[in-house]
Amino acid sequence: MRCAVPRFLIEAPNREIIEQAHNEAHGSVPNEVLEVDPNVVDAFLGRIKDPARMDTSPGKAGEIPIDPGFRAIMFTDLKDSTLMTTLHGDTKALHLLHIHNALTRNSLKAHRGREVKHTGDGIMASFAAVPDAVECAIAVQKAFAAYNKENPEAPLYLRIGLSAGEPIEEHGDLFGKAVQLAARLCAHAEPGRILVDQVVLDQWQGRELPFSDLGDVTPKGFDHAVRVYKVNWTEA
């Protein structure tokens, strides 16, 4: 029969202090001291100590990293992704999807976007700033337009929807009204278009960019209409 031996995690300046503390507490109980890297402990057990308190006094508050929770959310949707399999076969359709992924992810990387998840025929992404999200969406559409010009035999057209707000994050995914609205705007968009809501327009901060007012739309699942705008990215 094997008996379980108690194990303790102790931080001390040297081995001698640990052995002395153990002997005073447990007498002649057999013991073994194993030195471990604190980084390994953190990786295995998670954070075991509270971080040092930050100085919140006047003049120091600006040094505190603050995450307000505000995010711009972008959804993309590849037109006729299912039909591509019928038209081109499994291998070619998968290749075209990989092209979609590469073009979109290159723009995300260039505009500080974070890919939240792949939706099968599109990507959900988040941004800390609305201008980054809008500029990324424009860059994505321009990348697809350039690709289509060089590959007219198998063009790819993308819908993009953008919204902004304070989503809830859980297990790396985002939830909430802003997420739902971005997805609905993406579904409402015509291929090759970028649609945004009023919050995105308001957060654009007066930069030069032509928007077209498409009026009020009541997205599926919403009990009220929202103002929708089209980004005229070909004029950007």
Secondary structure as the mmCIF struct_conf table of DSSP 4:
data_model
#
loop_
_struct_conf.conf_type_id
_struct_conf.id
_struct_conf.beg_label_comp_id
_struct_conf.beg_label_asym_id
_struct_conf.beg_label_seq_id
_struct_conf.end_label_comp_id
_struct_conf.end_label_asym_id
_struct_conf.end_label_seq_id
HELX_LH_PP_P HELX_LH_PP_P1 CYS A 3 PRO A 6
BEND BEND1 PRO A 13 ASN A 14
HELX_RH_AL_P HELX_RH_AL_P1 ARG A 15 HIS A 26
TURN_TY1_P TURN_TY1_P1 GLY A 27 SER A 28
HELX_RH_AL_P HELX_RH_AL_P2 PRO A 38 LEU A 45
BEND BEND2 LYS A 49 LYS A 49
HELX_LH_PP_P HELX_LH_PP_P2 ASP A 50 MET A 54
BEND BEND3 SER A 57 SER A 57
TURN_TY1_P TURN_TY1_P2 PRO A 58 LYS A 60
HELX_RH_3T_P HELX_RH_3T_P1 ALA A 61 GLU A 63
BEND BEND4 ILE A 64 ILE A 64
STRN STRN1 ARG A 71 LEU A 78
TURN_TY1_P TURN_TY1_P3 LYS A 79 ASP A 80
HELX_RH_AL_P HELX_RH_AL_P3 SER A 81 ALA A 110
TURN_TY1_P TURN_TY1_P4 HIS A 111 ARG A 112
STRN STRN2 ARG A 114 HIS A 118
BEND BEND5 GLY A 120 GLY A 122
STRN STRN3 ILE A 123 PHE A 127
BEND BEND6 ALA A 128 ALA A 129
HELX_RH_AL_P HELX_RH_AL_P4 VAL A 130 GLU A 150
TURN_TY1_P TURN_TY1_P5 PRO A 152 GLU A 153
BEND BEND7 ALA A 154 ALA A 154
STRN STRN4 LEU A 158 GLY A 165
HELX_LH_PP_P HELX_LH_PP_P3 PRO A 167 PRO A 167
STRN STRN5 ILE A 168 GLU A 170
TURN_TY1_P TURN_TY1_P6 HIS A 171 GLY A 172
STRN STRN6 ASP A 173 PHE A 175
BEND BEND8 GLY A 176 GLY A 176
HELX_RH_AL_P HELX_RH_AL_P5 LYS A 177 HIS A 188
BEND BEND9 ALA A 189 ALA A 189
HELX_LH_PP_P HELX_LH_PP_P4 GLU A 190 GLU A 190
TURN_TY1_P TURN_TY1_P7 PRO A 191 GLY A 192
STRN STRN7 ILE A 194 ASP A 197
HELX_RH_AL_P HELX_RH_AL_P6 GLN A 198 ASP A 202
TURN_TY1_P TURN_TY1_P8 GLN A 203 GLY A 206
BEND BEND10 GLU A 208 GLU A 208
STRN STRN8 PHE A 211 VAL A 217
TURN_TY1_P TURN_TY1_P9 LYS A 220 GLY A 221
BEND BEND11 ASP A 223 HIS A 224
STRN STRN9 VAL A 226 VAL A 231
HELX_RH_3T_P HELX_RH_3T_P2 TRP A 233 GLU A 235
#
